[in-house]
Amino acid sequence: MTDKRLRVAIIGAGPAGLSAAIEFQRLPFVDLRIYEQATVLREIGSGLSLQRNTWRMLESLGALQNIKPDEIFRAADGHSVQHRNGRTGELIASHGQGDTPPHHLHARVFRSVLQKALLQNVNQSNLHLSTRLERITQHRLTGPVTLQFSSGQTDEVDLVIGADGVRSVVRQFAFPEHRIGYTGRTAYRGLIPTDKILAIPGFPDAVTFWHGPRDWVYTCNLRHGVYELTCNADVPNEEKRVSWGEPAGLEEFRRPWKDFGPLVQQIVNLATDVQRFALFAGPRLESVVSRGSIALIGDASHPLSGAFGAGAGFALEDSYVLARAVTRAHERGHALSRGLDLYDRVRSPHYRAMYVILDEFKQSDIELGQLGLDFDEGTAYTIRGKWARKYGWLYDYDVQEVWRKAAVEEDARLQQEVARL
Ligand SMILES: Cc1cc2nc3c(=O)[nH]c(=O)nc-3n(C[C@H](O)[C@H](O)[C@H](O)COP(=O)(O)OP(=O)(O)OC[C@H]3O[C@@H](n4cnc5c(N)ncnc54)[C@H](O)[C@@H]3O)c2cc1C
């Protein structure tokens, strides 16, 4: 990298793009622009969990104080989540939060709360709405790329950050062979007035999964007088769907929950305005960088379609590492590609570990199919196999510490290279 300012374009202004914008606008050697296809930044979906790792990142971005206590729900008894049998209501597991400091405790918020908190710290003069990226071209194997937008506008940049979600155009250019497909699962999301929910005798004002052997219903208070209902079920033959968040017919929505108990049925029947999210996912990418000038962050880098319910947190972690890896390369006068490689060396193993968990989940599903268990036995089996706290490290993950270690290792590697010369 030279004294010339580094031209950086971020594609997409979801959690990944907005957090990257905050990171990169701090860098004096960067000339930044953010392109977003939407005409306005709007909420997609309803609720979002802020786990310990996400709070850490929000703090680092200076955005933690943009979220007010009355905008978040935290369970009164300090649990992060409860897992209940969806037929009997029996509490099977409840996860506490160990040594988590109070301001990093799990919280549930409207997605728009996170969006607003990030947006507040973004220099909006860099943000170009209604600008959809259509194509990328690169004349050499590495170096600047030209972005072409649906408006006909073009822009040449040194670094393009693909923060354009699970159906990323940037990823398609970087890895043309990569494909996503329908997972066979569909999420339904709706909101219910809180007073109607809490009028149900014995209903826990908690963060609750109501499980069946495979399908689940999730309820949580989102404050603002509404309760969130998210349901996740096997729904075959949705391969043709491309929309994200389209209205779902009530008959279709209520159909999968027939084996659940009266309490769950009652909640499901209270939801009237339900949206369907056909879940698409793809295999792990071998790398999250490409061509010396492309970095993927957020869902674009790991098309997991909501697996682990913490994608926004992972996106913020990506931005944290990418900005530091690029800065390191700049400060040492290295090529940008060296910074990108370092970003890849830190983040790819993290995503590899997540895909291993998904393989374990698949194995658990296969075994479940073979065991021929009834509803209650199957539910207990699935909670043990898939929802155990052993996967909690994802939410406690300390990317700042991981980055510190990676930077030290990189310094040692550099010294060895110099010594060899
Ligand atoms: C059912 C469900 C529940 C979830 N629950 C949680 C949760 O509890 N906690 C959590 O942390 N995460 C959760 N997630 C995941 C989380 O929503 C995503 O991981 C997160 O939104 C990813 O952020 P992103 O910025 O990478 O992508 P997105 O939020 O998808 O943003 C991508 C942006 O890019 C824009 N864009 C796309 N293409 C283009 C283009 N060609 N040109 C310009 N702009 C473009 C889009 O308009 C959009 O604004 C959930 C996901 C699902 C499906």
Ligand as a Chemical Component Dictionary entry (heavy atoms), coordinates in Angstrom:
data_LIG
# 
_chem_comp.id                   LIG 
_chem_comp.type                 NON-POLYMER 
_chem_comp.pdbx_formal_charge   0 
_chem_comp.three_letter_code    LIG 
# 
loop_
_chem_comp_atom.comp_id 
_chem_comp_atom.atom_id 
_chem_comp_atom.alt_atom_id 
_chem_comp_atom.type_symbol 
_chem_comp_atom.charge 
_chem_comp_atom.model_Cartn_x 
_chem_comp_atom.model_Cartn_y 
_chem_comp_atom.model_Cartn_z 
_chem_comp_atom.pdbx_ordinal 
LIG C1  C1  C 0 -34.880 -16.633 11.418 1  
LIG C2  C2  C 0 -33.590 -15.938 11.743 2  
LIG C3  C3  C 0 -33.312 -15.568 13.052 3  
LIG C4  C4  C 0 -32.129 -14.909 13.369 4  
LIG N1  N1  N 0 -31.885 -14.553 14.657 5  
LIG C5  C5  C 0 -30.727 -13.922 14.958 6  
LIG C6  C6  C 0 -30.417 -13.520 16.308 7  
LIG O1  O1  O 0 -31.169 -13.751 17.234 8  
LIG N2  N2  N 0 -29.230 -12.893 16.547 9  
LIG C7  C7  C 0 -28.353 -12.609 15.551 10 
LIG O2  O2  O 0 -27.290 -12.021 15.837 11 
LIG N3  N3  N 0 -28.604 -12.993 14.286 12 
LIG C8  C8  C 0 -29.766 -13.623 13.956 13 
LIG N4  N4  N 0 -30.015 -13.993 12.688 14 
LIG C9  C9  C 0 -28.995 -13.761 11.657 15 
LIG C10 C10 C 0 -28.905 -12.311 11.283 16 
LIG O3  O3  O 0 -30.154 -11.766 10.908 17 
LIG C11 C11 C 0 -27.938 -12.228 10.112 18 
LIG O4  O4  O 0 -26.831 -13.038 10.356 19 
LIG C12 C12 C 0 -27.480 -10.813 9.969  20 
LIG O5  O5  O 0 -28.559 -9.999  9.570  21 
LIG C13 C13 C 0 -26.380 -10.738 8.925  22 
LIG O6  O6  O 0 -26.077 -9.420  8.664  23 
LIG P1  P1  P 0 -25.469 -9.030  7.263  24 
LIG O7  O7  O 0 -25.252 -7.568  7.338  25 
LIG O8  O8  O 0 -24.350 -9.923  6.919  26 
LIG O9  O9  O 0 -26.615 -9.371  6.182  27 
LIG P2  P2  P 0 -28.057 -8.735  5.992  28 
LIG O10 O10 O 0 -28.659 -8.352  7.282  29 
LIG O11 O11 O 0 -28.795 -9.678  5.108  30 
LIG O12 O12 O 0 -27.773 -7.381  5.188  31 
LIG C14 C14 C 0 -27.344 -7.383  3.839  32 
LIG C15 C15 C 0 -27.631 -6.005  3.251  33 
LIG O13 O13 O 0 -27.084 -5.962  1.937  34 
LIG C16 C16 C 0 -28.027 -5.365  1.055  35 
LIG N5  N5  N 0 -27.744 -5.894  -0.282 36 
LIG C17 C17 C 0 -27.878 -7.178  -0.704 37 
LIG N6  N6  N 0 -27.515 -7.286  -1.996 38 
LIG C18 C18 C 0 -27.109 -6.059  -2.387 39 
LIG C19 C19 C 0 -26.607 -5.545  -3.623 40 
LIG N7  N7  N 0 -26.443 -6.326  -4.693 41 
LIG N8  N8  N 0 -26.287 -4.224  -3.710 42 
LIG C20 C20 C 0 -26.446 -3.408  -2.621 43 
LIG N9  N9  N 0 -26.928 -3.851  -1.421 44 
LIG C21 C21 C 0 -27.244 -5.161  -1.316 45 
LIG C22 C22 C 0 -29.362 -5.804  1.622  46 
LIG O14 O14 O 0 -30.404 -4.940  1.188  47 
LIG C23 C23 C 0 -29.118 -5.718  3.114  48 
LIG O15 O15 O 0 -29.393 -4.438  3.645  49 
LIG C24 C24 C 0 -31.193 -14.630 12.335 50 
LIG C25 C25 C 0 -31.471 -14.994 11.020 51 
LIG C26 C26 C 0 -32.647 -15.657 10.729 52 
LIG C27 C27 C 0 -32.909 -16.079 9.315  53 
# 
loop_
_chem_comp_bond.comp_id 
_chem_comp_bond.atom_id_1 
_chem_comp_bond.atom_id_2 
_chem_comp_bond.value_order 
_chem_comp_bond.pdbx_ordinal 
LIG C1  C2  SING 1  
LIG C2  C3  SING 2  
LIG C2  C26 DOUB 3  
LIG C3  C4  DOUB 4  
LIG C4  N1  SING 5  
LIG C4  C24 SING 6  
LIG N1  C5  DOUB 7  
LIG C5  C6  SING 8  
LIG C5  C8  SING 9  
LIG C6  O1  DOUB 10 
LIG C6  N2  SING 11 
LIG N2  C7  SING 12 
LIG C7  O2  DOUB 13 
LIG C7  N3  SING 14 
LIG N3  C8  DOUB 15 
LIG C8  N4  SING 16 
LIG N4  C9  SING 17 
LIG N4  C24 SING 18 
LIG C9  C10 SING 19 
LIG C10 O3  SING 20 
LIG C10 C11 SING 21 
LIG C11 O4  SING 22 
LIG C11 C12 SING 23 
LIG C12 O5  SING 24 
LIG C12 C13 SING 25 
LIG C13 O6  SING 26 
LIG O6  P1  SING 27 
LIG P1  O7  DOUB 28 
LIG P1  O8  SING 29 
LIG P1  O9  SING 30 
LIG O9  P2  SING 31 
LIG P2  O10 DOUB 32 
LIG P2  O11 SING 33 
LIG P2  O12 SING 34 
LIG O12 C14 SING 35 
LIG C14 C15 SING 36 
LIG C15 O13 SING 37 
LIG C15 C23 SING 38 
LIG O13 C16 SING 39 
LIG C16 N5  SING 40 
LIG C16 C22 SING 41 
LIG N5  C17 SING 42 
LIG N5  C21 SING 43 
LIG C17 N6  DOUB 44 
LIG N6  C18 SING 45 
LIG C18 C19 SING 46 
LIG C18 C21 DOUB 47 
LIG C19 N7  SING 48 
LIG C19 N8  DOUB 49 
LIG N8  C20 SING 50 
LIG C20 N9  DOUB 51 
LIG N9  C21 SING 52 
LIG C22 O14 SING 53 
LIG C22 C23 SING 54 
LIG C23 O15 SING 55 
LIG C24 C25 DOUB 56 
LIG C25 C26 SING 57 
LIG C26 C27 SING 58 
# 
